[in-house]
Amino acid sequence: MTELHVVLDDTAMVAAGRGNLLASRLIHRAHAEPGWYLYAPACALVEADRARPGTAEHLAALPGVTVLELDLPAALVVATDTTWSQAHTRHAAAPTPERPAGAVVATAEPKRWTGEPVRIIDLTP
């Protein structure tokens, strides 16, 4: 079985709250299909909630979404960047011993990731 690990950036979270079909499919698959994993970095969750109040509470309540806390390694990365949301998302997508290939970033603004060392899923219609 192939595993798919997807990290939602703040734009993907807002898009999901607004009914984006592709974001909804990711959420459904993470809940219903083995091997699909969906992550919401805490800093991106805060930024999404600022843009669309209620987003954080809604996403955190979904059983297929794992909220990633701002642990020490993530905090050290975030502290060196200007955008906490993007830095935490990039850190969450980086390869780890558990996910040697890293994760894919789902975004509704793919241009923001140009030049970044991440793979993306474009959620724009």
C-alpha positions as CSV (number, residue, x, y, z in Angstrom):
1,M,0.0,0.0,0.0
2,T,1.3,3.5,-0.9
3,E,1.0,6.1,1.7
4,L,0.2,9.8,0.9
5,H,1.0,12.5,3.5
6,V,-0.4,15.9,2.8
7,V,0.1,19.1,4.7
8,L,-2.5,21.8,4.4
9,D,-1.3,25.3,4.2
10,D,-3.4,28.2,5.5
11,T,-4.9,28.9,2.0
12,A,-5.9,25.2,1.7
13,M,-7.6,25.4,5.1
14,V,-9.6,28.5,4.1
15,A,-10.5,26.9,0.8
16,A,-11.8,23.8,2.6
17,G,-13.9,26.0,4.8
18,R,-15.4,27.7,1.7
19,G,-16.3,24.3,0.2
20,N,-13.4,23.7,-2.2
21,L,-14.1,20.4,-3.8
22,L,-10.5,19.2,-4.0
23,A,-9.8,20.1,-0.4
24,S,-13.0,18.3,0.6
25,R,-11.8,15.2,-1.2
26,L,-8.5,15.2,0.6
27,I,-10.3,15.5,3.9
28,H,-12.6,12.7,3.0
29,R,-9.8,10.4,1.9
30,A,-7.8,11.0,5.0
31,H,-10.7,10.0,7.0
32,A,-11.9,7.0,5.0
33,E,-8.9,5.5,3.2
34,P,-6.0,3.7,4.9
35,G,-2.6,5.2,4.0
36,W,-3.9,8.8,3.5
37,Y,-2.7,11.3,6.1
38,L,-3.6,14.9,6.4
39,Y,-1.8,17.4,8.6
40,A,-2.7,20.9,9.8
41,P,0.4,22.8,11.2
42,A,-0.7,24.9,14.2
43,C,0.8,28.2,12.8
44,A,-1.1,27.7,9.5
45,L,-4.2,26.9,11.4
46,V,-4.0,30.2,13.3
47,E,-3.4,32.1,10.0
48,A,-6.4,30.4,8.4
49,D,-8.6,31.2,11.4
50,R,-7.6,34.9,11.1
51,A,-8.6,34.9,7.4
52,R,-11.8,32.9,8.0
53,P,-13.0,32.8,11.7
54,G,-14.1,29.3,12.8
55,T,-11.7,27.5,10.4
56,A,-9.4,26.3,13.1
57,E,-12.1,24.8,15.3
58,H,-13.7,23.1,12.3
59,L,-10.5,21.5,11.0
60,A,-9.3,20.5,14.4
61,A,-12.6,18.6,15.0
62,L,-12.3,16.5,11.8
63,P,-11.1,12.9,12.6
64,G,-8.9,12.6,9.5
65,V,-6.9,15.7,10.3
66,T,-3.9,15.7,12.6
67,V,-3.0,19.0,14.1
68,L,0.8,19.5,14.3
69,E,1.9,21.3,17.4
70,L,4.7,23.9,17.4
71,D,7.3,21.7,19.0
72,L,10.9,22.9,19.6
73,P,12.3,21.9,16.1
74,A,9.4,23.6,14.4
75,A,9.8,26.7,16.6
76,L,13.4,27.0,15.7
77,V,12.6,27.0,12.0
78,V,9.7,29.4,12.4
79,A,11.8,31.8,14.4
80,T,14.1,32.3,11.4
81,D,11.4,33.0,8.8
82,T,9.1,36.0,8.3
83,T,5.9,34.0,7.8
84,W,5.1,31.6,10.6
85,S,2.4,29.8,8.7
86,Q,4.5,29.1,5.6
87,A,7.6,28.2,7.7
88,H,5.6,25.7,9.9
89,T,4.0,24.2,6.8
90,R,7.4,23.8,5.0
91,H,8.9,22.2,8.1
92,A,5.9,19.8,8.4
93,A,6.4,18.8,4.8
94,A,10.2,18.1,5.1
95,P,11.4,14.5,5.1
96,T,11.6,12.8,8.5
97,P,12.6,9.2,9.6
98,E,8.8,8.3,9.6
99,R,8.3,10.0,6.2
100,P,11.5,9.7,4.2
101,A,9.9,11.2,1.1
102,G,8.4,14.0,3.1
103,A,4.8,15.3,2.5
104,V,3.1,17.2,-0.2
105,V,1.7,20.7,0.5
106,A,-1.9,21.3,-0.5
107,T,-2.4,25.0,-1.4
108,A,-4.9,27.3,-3.0
109,E,-2.0,29.7,-3.8
110,P,0.6,27.6,-5.6
111,K,2.7,30.7,-6.6
112,R,3.6,31.3,-2.9
113,W,5.6,28.0,-3.0
114,T,7.6,28.8,-6.1
115,G,11.3,28.3,-5.3
116,E,10.5,26.4,-2.1
117,P,11.8,22.8,-1.6
118,V,8.3,21.3,-1.5
119,R,6.0,19.4,-3.8
120,I,2.5,20.8,-4.0
121,I,-1.1,19.8,-4.8
122,D,-2.8,22.8,-6.5
123,L,-6.3,23.2,-5.1
124,T,-7.3,26.0,-7.4
125,P,-10.3,25.1,-9.6
